[in-house]
Amino acid sequence: MVRGKTQMRRIENATSRQVTFSKRRNGLLKKAFELSVLCDAEVGLIIFSPRGKLYEFASSSMQEIMERYRKHNEDVQGEKQPVEQKNMQNLKHETTTLMKKIELLETSKRKLLGEGLGSCSFAELQQIEHQLERSLNVIRARKMEVFREQIGRLKENVKDLSSENAMLLEKFDDLEQPKASSAEDQGEDLSIEGSEKSDVETELFIGLPECRTKRALQN
């Protein structure tokens, strides 16, 4: 029958837990003994049961093993301390170097601003002057570049506005043409009506009153 895999969690049943503890304790003590004999290793094993009972195994003397363990820990801690001290010294050195660099940068900044120049020699003043000229040339070049970029953007905006204006004018012309055509048609109608009225009036009022009366009687 194949044994199932044991789940690594606390056994809830007290009896099963005690049985498992006894079996595994004996197996662990047996393995410690075999390791000390087969491999000539110095082994010390300490086990406390859930009820506080002590079980131990030592290949030689438990006291000697414990002393050797404490001495080993002290040696390891002693080796770590010099490494930590060296790291602290390196950090202090790096901090001091950075502080000096920051101080030099602050001094150079003040000199570039025209402050603290009383202690500068002629060569130092000339060097500062050249540095300022180079910085000024770089600033002017960048200024011209930005100026050209702004001009280019303005030209693009003007081009877009011109295109938009042309489109609006075309729409306006399209809207005005029907109005002009209707006005011309109305003018022609008015001129036709005016001519007809003039013809009627001419027919009615041409001639002397006597002739006009006779003509009316004939009609």
C-alpha positions as CSV (number, residue, x, y, z in Angstrom):
1,M,0.0,0.0,0.0
2,V,1.4,3.4,-1.0
3,R,1.7,5.9,1.8
4,G,0.2,9.4,1.2
5,K,2.2,12.5,1.4
6,T,2.1,14.0,4.9
7,Q,0.8,17.5,5.1
8,M,3.1,19.9,7.0
9,R,0.7,21.2,9.6
10,R,-0.1,20.7,13.2
11,I,-1.7,17.4,14.1
12,E,-5.0,18.2,15.9
13,N,-5.5,14.9,17.5
14,A,-3.4,14.7,20.7
15,T,-2.8,11.0,20.7
16,S,-1.7,11.0,17.0
17,R,0.5,14.0,17.7
18,Q,2.2,12.2,20.6
19,V,2.7,9.0,18.6
20,T,4.2,11.0,15.6
21,F,6.5,12.9,18.0
22,S,7.9,9.7,19.5
23,K,8.5,8.1,16.1
24,R,10.2,11.1,14.6
25,R,12.2,11.8,17.7
26,N,13.6,8.3,17.7
27,G,14.3,8.6,14.0
28,L,16.1,11.9,14.4
29,L,18.2,10.6,17.3
30,K,19.1,7.6,15.1
31,K,20.1,9.8,12.2
32,A,22.3,12.0,14.4
33,F,24.1,8.9,15.7
34,E,24.6,7.5,12.3
35,L,26.0,10.9,11.1
36,S,28.5,11.0,13.9
37,V,29.7,7.5,13.3
38,L,29.7,7.3,9.5
39,C,31.1,10.8,8.8
40,D,33.2,11.3,12.0
41,A,31.2,14.5,12.7
42,E,30.7,16.1,16.0
43,V,27.0,16.2,16.5
44,G,24.9,17.7,19.3
45,L,21.1,17.4,19.3
46,I,18.7,18.9,21.7
47,I,14.9,18.2,21.6
48,F,12.2,19.5,24.0
49,S,8.8,17.7,23.9
50,P,5.5,19.6,23.9
51,R,5.4,18.9,27.6
52,G,8.9,20.3,28.2
53,K,10.8,17.1,28.5
54,L,14.4,17.2,27.3
55,Y,15.9,14.7,24.8
56,E,19.5,15.1,23.7
57,F,22.3,13.3,21.9
58,A,26.0,14.2,21.8
59,S,28.7,12.4,19.9
60,S,31.3,13.5,22.6
61,S,30.3,15.9,25.4
62,M,27.3,18.2,25.1
63,Q,29.1,20.8,27.2
64,E,32.2,20.7,24.9
65,I,29.9,21.0,21.8
66,M,28.1,24.0,23.3
67,E,31.4,25.7,24.2
68,R,32.6,25.1,20.7
69,Y,29.4,26.5,19.3
70,R,29.6,29.7,21.4
71,K,33.3,30.2,20.4
72,H,32.4,29.8,16.8
73,N,29.7,32.4,17.0
74,E,32.1,34.8,18.7
75,D,34.7,34.3,16.0
76,V,32.1,34.9,13.3
77,Q,30.9,38.1,15.0
78,G,34.5,39.2,15.4
79,E,35.1,38.8,11.7
80,K,31.9,40.7,10.8
81,Q,32.8,43.7,13.0
82,P,36.0,44.7,11.1
83,V,34.1,44.5,7.8
84,E,31.3,46.7,9.2
85,Q,33.9,49.2,10.5
86,K,35.6,49.2,7.1
87,N,32.3,49.9,5.4
88,M,31.6,52.8,7.9
89,Q,35.0,54.3,7.2
90,N,34.4,54.1,3.4
91,L,31.0,55.8,3.9
92,K,32.6,58.5,5.9
93,H,35.3,59.0,3.3
94,E,32.7,59.2,0.5
95,T,30.6,61.7,2.5
96,T,33.6,63.9,3.1
97,T,34.5,63.8,-0.6
98,L,31.0,64.7,-1.6
99,M,30.9,67.6,0.9
100,K,34.1,69.0,-0.5
101,K,32.8,68.8,-4.1
102,I,29.6,70.5,-3.0
103,E,31.6,73.3,-1.4
104,L,33.7,73.8,-4.5
105,L,30.5,73.9,-6.7
106,E,29.0,76.5,-4.3
107,T,32.2,78.6,-4.5
108,S,32.3,78.4,-8.3
109,K,28.6,79.4,-8.5
110,R,29.1,82.5,-6.3
111,K,32.1,83.5,-8.5
112,L,30.0,83.2,-11.6
113,L,27.4,85.4,-10.0
114,G,30.1,88.0,-9.3
115,E,30.4,87.3,-5.6
116,G,33.6,86.6,-3.7
117,L,36.0,87.7,-6.4
118,G,38.3,89.6,-4.1
119,S,40.6,86.6,-3.5
120,C,40.7,85.7,-7.3
121,S,43.9,86.1,-9.2
122,F,44.1,87.6,-12.8
123,A,44.2,84.1,-14.3
124,E,41.2,83.0,-12.3
125,L,39.3,86.1,-13.3
126,Q,40.2,85.5,-17.0
127,Q,39.1,81.9,-16.7
128,I,35.7,83.0,-15.2
129,E,35.3,85.5,-18.0
130,H,35.9,82.9,-20.7
131,Q,33.5,80.5,-19.0
132,L,30.8,83.2,-18.9
133,E,31.4,84.0,-22.6
134,R,30.9,80.4,-23.5
135,S,27.8,80.1,-21.4
136,L,26.5,83.3,-23.0
137,N,27.1,82.0,-26.5
138,V,25.3,78.8,-25.6
139,I,22.3,80.8,-24.2
140,R,22.1,83.0,-27.2
141,A,22.2,80.1,-29.6
142,R,19.4,78.4,-27.7
143,K,17.5,81.7,-27.7
144,M,17.7,82.0,-31.5
145,E,16.6,78.4,-31.8
146,V,13.6,79.0,-29.7
147,F,12.9,82.2,-31.6
148,R,13.0,80.4,-34.9
149,E,10.7,77.7,-33.6
150,Q,8.2,80.3,-32.5
151,I,8.3,82.0,-35.9
152,G,7.7,78.7,-37.6
153,R,4.7,78.0,-35.4
154,L,3.3,81.5,-36.1
155,K,3.7,81.0,-39.8
156,E,1.8,77.7,-39.6
157,N,-0.9,79.5,-37.6
158,V,-1.1,82.2,-40.3
159,K,-1.3,79.6,-43.0
160,D,-4.1,77.8,-41.2
161,L,-6.0,81.1,-40.7
162,S,-5.7,82.0,-44.3
163,S,-7.0,78.7,-45.4
164,E,-9.9,79.0,-43.0
165,N,-10.6,82.6,-44.2
166,A,-10.7,81.4,-47.9
167,M,-13.2,78.7,-47.0
168,L,-15.4,81.2,-45.2
169,L,-15.3,83.5,-48.2
170,E,-16.3,80.7,-50.6
171,K,-19.3,79.9,-48.3
172,F,-20.2,83.5,-48.1
173,D,-20.2,83.9,-51.9
174,D,-22.3,80.8,-52.3
175,L,-24.9,82.3,-49.9
176,E,-24.9,85.7,-51.7
177,Q,-25.4,84.4,-55.3
178,P,-29.1,83.3,-54.8
179,K,-29.9,86.6,-53.2
180,A,-28.4,88.5,-56.1
181,S,-30.3,86.4,-58.7
182,S,-33.6,87.0,-56.8
183,A,-33.0,90.7,-56.7
184,E,-32.3,90.8,-60.5
185,D,-35.5,88.8,-61.1
186,Q,-37.5,91.2,-59.0
187,G,-36.0,94.2,-60.9
188,E,-37.0,92.7,-64.2
189,D,-40.5,92.1,-63.0
190,L,-40.8,95.7,-61.7
191,S,-39.5,97.1,-65.0
192,I,-42.1,95.0,-67.0
193,E,-44.9,96.1,-64.7
194,G,-43.8,99.7,-65.1
195,S,-43.8,99.5,-68.8
196,E,-47.3,98.0,-68.9
197,K,-48.6,100.7,-66.6
198,S,-47.0,103.3,-68.8
199,D,-48.7,101.7,-71.9
200,V,-52.1,101.7,-70.1
201,E,-51.7,105.3,-69.0
202,T,-50.6,106.3,-72.5
203,E,-53.6,104.7,-74.0
204,L,-55.9,106.4,-71.5
205,F,-54.6,110.0,-71.7
206,I,-53.3,110.5,-75.2
207,G,-55.4,113.0,-77.2
208,L,-57.6,116.0,-76.6
209,P,-60.5,115.7,-74.1
210,E,-63.1,115.8,-77.0
211,C,-61.4,113.0,-78.8
212,R,-61.0,111.0,-75.6
213,T,-64.8,111.4,-75.0
214,K,-65.7,110.3,-78.5
215,R,-63.4,107.3,-78.3
216,A,-65.0,106.4,-75.0
217,L,-68.5,106.6,-76.5
218,Q,-67.5,104.4,-79.4
219,N,-66.1,101.7,-77.1
